Amino acid sequence: MSDVQTPLPGTFYHRPSPNDAPYKAKGDAVAVGDVIGLIEVMKTFIEVKAEAAGTFGGYVAENEAAVTAGQVLATVDA
């Protein structure tokens, strides 16, 4: 299993906009570089990308949660 961590503090979002589906659902295939969420910092959105391929294990951090640098956001099962 591989953890997807946030590179910086901010607000974590599972989806690109409130009306869209989450980037990934449990059981989805994940490739290196797939976007799994967004971090908002001062009205700037930074994509959080998977660094390992596998099956999406699920989000650990809640949608719209305040997160700190290095916090685990989601898991990917190899």
TIMI-2910 file (N, C-alpha, C, CB; in pm, 1 decimal, decimal comma, always signed):
<rs>
+----------+----------+----------+----------+----------+----------+----------+----------+----------+----------+----------+----------+------+
!      n_x !      n_y !      n_z !     ca_x !     ca_y !     ca_z !      c_x !      c_y !      c_z !     cb_x !     cb_y !     cb_z ! resn !
+----------+----------+----------+----------+----------+----------+----------+----------+----------+----------+----------+----------+------+
!    +84,5 !   -117,4 !     +0,0 !     +0,0 !     +0,0 !     +0,0 !    +89,2 !   +124,0 !     +0,0 !    -96,2 !     -0,4 !   +122,1 !  Met !
!    +44,7 !   +224,9 !    -72,4 !   +116,7 !   +350,9 !    -82,1 !    +26,2 !   +463,4 !    -34,2 !   +165,1 !   +376,6 !   -227,2 !  Ser !
!    +80,6 !   +553,4 !    +46,5 !     +4,1 !   +668,3 !    +93,4 !    +25,2 !   +785,6 !     -1,0 !    +44,5 !   +706,5 !   +237,6 !  Asp !
!    -82,4 !   +858,7 !    -29,2 !    -73,0 !   +982,7 !   -105,0 !    -75,9 !  +1094,1 !     -1,4 !   -190,1 !   +997,3 !   -212,3 !  Val !
!    +30,8 !  +1172,4 !     +4,0 !    +43,4 !  +1277,2 !   +104,4 !    +35,1 !  +1415,1 !    +40,5 !   +174,7 !  +1262,3 !   +181,0 !  Gln !
!     -7,0 !  +1512,1 !   +121,6 !    -12,2 !  +1648,3 !    +73,0 !   +127,2 !  +1711,9 !    +77,7 !   -112,2 !  +1730,7 !   +155,3 !  Thr !
!   +165,7 !  +1781,3 !    -27,9 !   +296,7 !  +1846,0 !    -28,7 !   +298,8 !  +1977,1 !    +51,0 !   +339,2 !  +1872,8 !   -171,6 !  Pro !
!   +180,7 !  +2032,2 !    +83,3 !   +173,8 !  +2159,8 !   +153,1 !    +42,7 !  +2170,4 !   +230,2 !   +187,9 !  +2276,9 !    +54,0 !  Leu !
!    +34,1 !  +2263,2 !   +325,4 !    -89,4 !  +2279,3 !   +401,2 !   -194,6 !  +2354,5 !   +320,2 !    -61,9 !  +2352,6 !   +532,1 !  Pro !
!   -320,9 !  +2330,2 !   +353,9 !   -430,6 !  +2399,5 !   +286,5 !   -560,3 !  +2325,0 !   +309,2 !   -402,7 !  +2413,8 !   +136,0 !  Gly !
!   -654,0 !  +2342,5 !   +217,0 !   -783,4 !  +2274,4 !   +222,0 !   -785,4 !  +2169,4 !   +112,2 !   -902,5 !  +2375,4 !   +205,8 !  Thr !
!   -820,9 !  +2046,3 !   +149,0 !   -820,0 !  +1934,0 !    +54,8 !   -958,4 !  +1911,6 !     -2,6 !   -770,0 !  +1806,0 !   +123,0 !  Phe !
!   -964,0 !  +1893,3 !   -134,9 !  -1089,5 !  +1867,1 !   -204,4 !  -1079,3 !  +1735,7 !   -282,1 !  -1124,9 !  +1984,2 !   -299,5 !  Tyr !
!  -1183,8 !  +1652,8 !   -272,9 !  -1190,8 !  +1524,6 !   -345,5 !  -1232,8 !  +1543,6 !   -490,4 !  -1288,3 !  +1429,5 !   -276,2 !  His !
!  -1293,8 !  +1656,3 !   -523,3 !  -1352,9 !  +1676,8 !   -655,5 !  -1311,6 !  +1811,7 !   -713,6 !  -1505,8 !  +1667,4 !   -647,9 !  Arg !
!  -1312,6 !  +1823,8 !   -847,7 !  -1269,3 !  +1948,0 !   -911,2 !  -1363,9 !  +2065,5 !   -887,6 !  -1254,2 !  +1926,0 !  -1058,2 !  Pro !
!  -1493,4 !  +2038,1 !   -867,4 !  -1590,6 !  +2142,4 !   -833,7 !  -1702,6 !  +2076,1 !   -754,5 !  -1646,5 !  +2214,7 !   -962,9 !  Ser !
!  -1782,8 !  +2154,0 !   -683,3 !  -1886,6 !  +2094,6 !   -597,9 !  -1986,8 !  +2006,0 !   -672,1 !  -1961,2 !  +2203,5 !   -528,2 !  Pro !
!  -2009,1 !  +2030,3 !   -800,1 !  -2107,6 !  +1952,0 !   -875,3 !  -2049,1 !  +1830,1 !   -945,9 !  -2173,9 !  +2039,5 !   -976,5 !  Asn !
!  -1917,6 !  +1813,4 !   -941,9 !  -1851,3 !  +1701,5 !  -1009,9 !  -1834,2 !  +1582,3 !   -916,0 !  -1714,4 !  +1745,4 !  -1064,3 !  Asp !
!  -1816,4 !  +1466,0 !   -975,0 !  -1787,1 !  +1344,7 !   -898,1 !  -1643,9 !  +1354,0 !   -844,1 !  -1805,5 !  +1215,8 !   -986,4 !  Ala !
!  -1613,9 !  +1280,1 !   -736,2 !  -1476,1 !  +1277,2 !   -686,8 !  -1380,7 !  +1226,7 !   -795,4 !  -1465,8 !  +1188,3 !   -561,1 !  Pro !
!  -1254,6 !  +1267,1 !   -784,6 !  -1154,0 !  +1224,0 !   -881,2 !  -1143,8 !  +1072,2 !   -886,8 !  -1018,3 !  +1284,0 !   -846,6 !  Tyr !
!  -1149,0 !  +1006,5 !   -770,8 !  -1136,7 !   +861,0 !   -764,6 !  -1237,9 !   +803,8 !   -666,0 !   -993,5 !   +820,0 !   -724,5 !  Lys !
!  -1280,6 !   +681,3 !   -691,8 !  -1365,9 !   +606,1 !   -600,2 !  -1290,2 !   +479,6 !   -560,5 !  -1505,4 !   +571,8 !   -665,8 !  Ala !
!  -1322,1 !   +426,4 !   -444,4 !  -1256,4 !   +305,0 !   -397,1 !  -1268,1 !   +197,1 !   -503,8 !  -1317,9 !   +256,9 !   -263,0 !  Lys !
!  -1154,6 !   +134,7 !   -537,5 !  -1151,3 !    +28,9 !   -637,8 !  -1112,8 !    +76,4 !   -776,7 !  -1283,5 !    -37,0 !   -644,4 !  Gly !
!  -1109,2 !   +208,3 !   -799,9 !  -1067,9 !   +261,5 !   -930,6 !   -919,8 !   +232,9 !   -956,0 !  -1094,8 !   +414,0 !   -938,2 !  Asp !
!   -885,1 !   +214,5 !  -1082,4 !   -744,5 !   +200,8 !  -1121,3 !   -676,1 !   +336,3 !  -1108,2 !   -731,3 !   +145,8 !  -1266,9 !  Ala !
!   -551,1 !   +333,5 !  -1062,8 !   -471,2 !   +455,4 !  -1047,4 !   -340,2 !   +436,3 !  -1122,1 !   -445,3 !   +488,4 !   -896,3 !  Val !
!   -304,6 !   +534,2 !  -1204,3 !   -176,0 !   +535,4 !  -1273,2 !    -90,2 !   +645,0 !  -1211,2 !   -193,9 !   +557,9 !  -1427,4 !  Ala !
!    +39,2 !   +630,6 !  -1223,2 !   +129,8 !   +735,3 !  -1175,9 !    +92,9 !   +865,4 !  -1245,7 !   +279,6 !   +697,7 !  -1202,4 !  Val !
!    +76,2 !   +971,1 !  -1167,7 !    +41,3 !  +1101,0 !  -1223,1 !   -107,0 !  +1132,0 !  -1226,4 !    +94,3 !  +1110,8 !  -1358,7 !  Gly !
!   -191,8 !  +1033,7 !  -1193,4 !   -336,1 !  +1061,3 !  -1187,3 !   -364,8 !  +1161,9 !  -1076,1 !   -417,0 !   +930,2 !  -1164,0 !  Asp !
!   -452,5 !  +1256,3 !  -1103,7 !   -494,6 !  +1353,1 !  -1002,7 !   -594,9 !  +1284,9 !   -910,9 !   -556,1 !  +1481,5 !  -1068,2 !  Val !
!   -570,7 !  +1294,7 !   -778,8 !   -664,4 !  +1234,4 !   -683,9 !   -734,9 !  +1341,3 !   -600,6 !   -591,1 !  +1135,9 !   -591,8 !  Ile !
!   -689,5 !  +1465,4 !   -610,3 !   -752,7 !  +1572,3 !   -534,0 !   -685,3 !  +1705,3 !   -558,8 !   -750,4 !  +1540,4 !   -386,4 !  Gly !
!   -735,4 !  +1806,4 !   -489,1 !   -681,5 !  +1941,7 !   -498,8 !   -653,7 !  +1995,4 !   -359,1 !   -779,1 !  +2035,1 !   -574,8 !  Leu !
!   -547,2 !  +2075,0 !   -348,4 !   -519,1 !  +2150,0 !   -226,5 !   -536,4 !  +2297,1 !   -261,3 !   -374,2 !  +2119,8 !   -170,1 !  Ile !
!   -617,8 !  +2366,7 !   -182,7 !   -636,5 !  +2510,6 !   -202,1 !   -552,9 !  +2585,5 !    -99,8 !   -786,5 !  +2550,2 !   -190,1 !  Glu !
!   -470,9 !  +2676,7 !   -150,2 !   -389,3 !  +2762,3 !    -65,9 !   -405,7 !  +2903,9 !   -117,6 !   -238,6 !  +2717,8 !    -65,6 !  Val !
!   -465,8 !  +2991,2 !    -38,2 !   -483,0 !  +3131,7 !    -74,5 !   -545,6 !  +3148,1 !   -213,2 !   -348,7 !  +3203,3 !    -69,9 !  Met !
!   -656,6 !  +3078,7 !   -236,1 !   -732,7 !  +3085,9 !   -362,2 !   -658,8 !  +3027,3 !   -482,3 !   -767,8 !  +3229,2 !   -391,8 !  Lys !
!   -551,5 !  +2954,4 !   -458,2 !   -477,8 !  +2884,7 !   -563,1 !   -498,1 !  +2735,2 !   -541,9 !   -324,8 !  +2922,7 !   -561,7 !  Thr !
!   -528,9 !  +2663,8 !   -651,5 !   -553,8 !  +2519,9 !   -642,5 !   -436,8 !  +2443,0 !   -701,3 !   -684,6 !  +2482,1 !   -714,9 !  Phe !
!   -383,0 !  +2349,0 !   -622,4 !   -269,7 !  +2266,6 !   -663,7 !   -317,7 !  +2122,1 !   -672,1 !   -148,7 !  +2280,8 !   -564,2 !  Ile !
!   -290,9 !  +2057,4 !   -786,0 !   -330,5 !  +1918,2 !   -802,8 !   -242,4 !  +1826,9 !   -717,6 !   -322,6 !  +1877,4 !   -951,1 !  Glu !
!   -305,4 !  +1728,7 !   -654,3 !   -233,9 !  +1624,3 !   -581,8 !   -237,9 !  +1501,6 !   -670,9 !   -297,2 !  +1595,9 !   -439,0 !  Val !
!   -119,3 !  +1451,2 !   -707,8 !   -110,0 !  +1339,5 !   -802,5 !    -54,6 !  +1214,5 !   -735,2 !    -21,8 !  +1377,9 !   -921,8 !  Lys !
!   -100,4 !  +1100,5 !   -782,8 !    -51,7 !   +972,0 !   -732,3 !    +92,1 !   +950,3 !   -778,5 !   -142,8 !   +855,4 !   -780,2 !  Ala !
!   +173,5 !   +899,1 !   -688,6 !   +312,9 !   +869,0 !   -722,0 !   +335,3 !   +719,9 !   -742,6 !   +405,4 !   +920,3 !   -612,6 !  Glu !
!   +227,9 !   +641,3 !   -724,7 !   +237,1 !   +496,2 !   -744,0 !   +111,0 !   +448,8 !   -816,5 !   +254,6 !   +421,4 !   -606,6 !  Ala !
!   +125,1 !   +342,8 !   -893,7 !    +11,9 !   +283,6 !   -964,9 !    -49,9 !   +173,8 !   -880,0 !    +55,9 !   +227,7 !  -1102,4 !  Ala !
!   -177,5 !   +148,9 !   -903,4 !   -245,2 !    +41,5 !   -831,7 !   -394,6 !    +63,2 !   -830,9 !   -193,3 !    +30,9 !   -689,4 !  Gly !
!   -457,6 !    +23,4 !   -721,0 !   -602,3 !    +36,6 !   -702,8 !   -628,0 !   +137,7 !   -592,0 !   -668,4 !   -101,2 !   -669,2 !  Thr !
!   -719,4 !   +230,0 !   -617,0 !   -748,9 !   +333,8 !   -518,7 !   -812,2 !   +270,9 !   -395,6 !   -841,9 !   +441,8 !   -578,5 !  Phe !
!   -748,4 !   +290,7 !   -280,4 !   -796,9 !   +234,2 !   -154,7 !   -899,0 !   +321,3 !    -84,3 !   -682,2 !   +209,9 !    -63,2 !  Gly !
!   -900,5 !   +449,5 !   -118,5 !   -997,0 !   +541,1 !    -58,1 !   -930,2 !   +664,6 !     -2,7 !  -1074,2 !   +471,8 !    +51,3 !  Gly !
!  -1013,5 !   +762,9 !    +25,3 !   -965,9 !   +887,7 !    +86,1 !   -953,2 !   +868,9 !   +236,2 !  -1061,6 !  +1005,8 !    +53,8 !  Tyr !
!   -846,7 !   +920,0 !   +292,4 !   -825,7 !   +919,8 !   +436,7 !   -872,4 !  +1053,2 !   +493,6 !   -676,1 !   +893,7 !   +471,5 !  Val !
!   -837,8 !  +1162,0 !   +426,1 !   -879,7 !  +1296,2 !   +467,9 !  -1019,1 !  +1324,0 !   +412,7 !   -778,2 !  +1404,9 !   +419,2 !  Ala !
!  -1100,8 !  +1388,4 !   +491,6 !  -1236,0 !  +1424,9 !   +450,2 !  -1231,7 !  +1533,0 !   +342,9 !  -1318,3 !  +1472,7 !   +570,8 !  Glu !
!  -1335,1 !  +1539,9 !   +261,7 !  -1349,0 !  +1646,8 !   +162,6 !  -1360,6 !  +1780,1 !   +236,3 !  -1473,7 !  +1622,8 !    +70,0 !  Asn !
!  -1289,9 !  +1880,6 !   +187,9 !  -1288,1 !  +2016,1 !   +243,4 !  -1222,3 !  +2023,5 !   +380,8 !  -1428,7 !  +2069,2 !   +252,5 !  Glu !
!  -1138,4 !  +1926,2 !   +412,2 !  -1067,6 !  +1925,8 !   +540,4 !   -943,2 !  +2013,3 !   +533,7 !  -1029,2 !  +1782,4 !   +580,4 !  Ala !
!   -911,8 !  +2077,6 !   +645,2 !   -785,7 !  +2149,7 !   +657,2 !   -676,6 !  +2044,6 !   +679,7 !   -789,9 !  +2256,3 !   +774,9 !  Ala !
!   -571,1 !  +2050,3 !   +599,8 !   -463,2 !  +1951,7 !   +608,9 !   -328,7 !  +2021,6 !   +627,5 !   -460,2 !  +1862,4 !   +482,9 !  Val !
!   -234,0 !  +1947,4 !   +683,3 !    -98,9 !  +1998,4 !   +702,8 !     -2,9 !  +1925,1 !   +611,0 !    -55,1 !  +1983,7 !   +849,8 !  Thr !
!   +111,4 !  +1985,1 !   +583,6 !   +211,4 !  +1925,2 !   +495,3 !   +249,8 !  +1785,9 !   +544,8 !   +336,4 !  +2015,0 !   +486,1 !  Ala !
!   +250,1 !  +1688,5 !   +453,3 !   +287,4 !  +1552,0 !   +485,6 !   +172,6 !  +1465,2 !   +533,2 !   +392,3 !  +1553,3 !   +588,3 !  Gly !
!    +55,2 !  +1523,0 !   +551,6 !    -59,9 !  +1445,3 !   +597,8 !   -105,7 !  +1348,9 !   +488,7 !   -175,9 !  +1538,7 !   +639,2 !  Gln !
!   -147,6 !  +1229,4 !   +528,7 !   -197,7 !  +1129,3 !   +433,3 !   -337,9 !  +1169,7 !   +390,0 !   -198,3 !   +985,3 !   +496,2 !  Val !
!   -356,8 !  +1175,1 !   +257,0 !   -485,3 !  +1213,8 !   +199,2 !   -564,7 !  +1093,8 !   +149,8 !   -463,8 !  +1310,8 !    +85,4 !  Leu !
!   -493,5 !   +994,1 !    +96,1 !   -557,7 !   +876,9 !    +35,6 !   -457,6 !   +762,6 !    +30,8 !   -611,3 !   +909,1 !   -107,2 !  Ala !
!   -507,9 !   +643,9 !     -3,7 !   -419,8 !   +527,6 !    -17,4 !   -437,8 !   +464,8 !   -154,4 !   -448,0 !   +423,7 !    +93,2 !  Thr !
!   -329,3 !   +404,6 !   -202,1 !   -329,6 !   +329,8 !   -327,3 !   -270,4 !   +192,7 !   -297,4 !   -248,7 !   +404,5 !   -440,6 !  Val !
!   -345,1 !    +86,8 !   -328,5 !   -298,2 !    -50,1 !   -307,7 !   -227,6 !    -97,4 !   -432,3 !   -414,9 !   -144,9 !   -272,0 !  Asp !
!   -105,6 !   -147,1 !   -416,0 !    -26,3 !   -192,2 !   -530,3 !    -74,7 !   -324,9 !   -581,5 !   +119,9 !   -202,1 !   -493,4 !  Ala !
+----------+----------+----------+----------+----------+----------+----------+----------+----------+----------+----------+----------+------+
</rs>
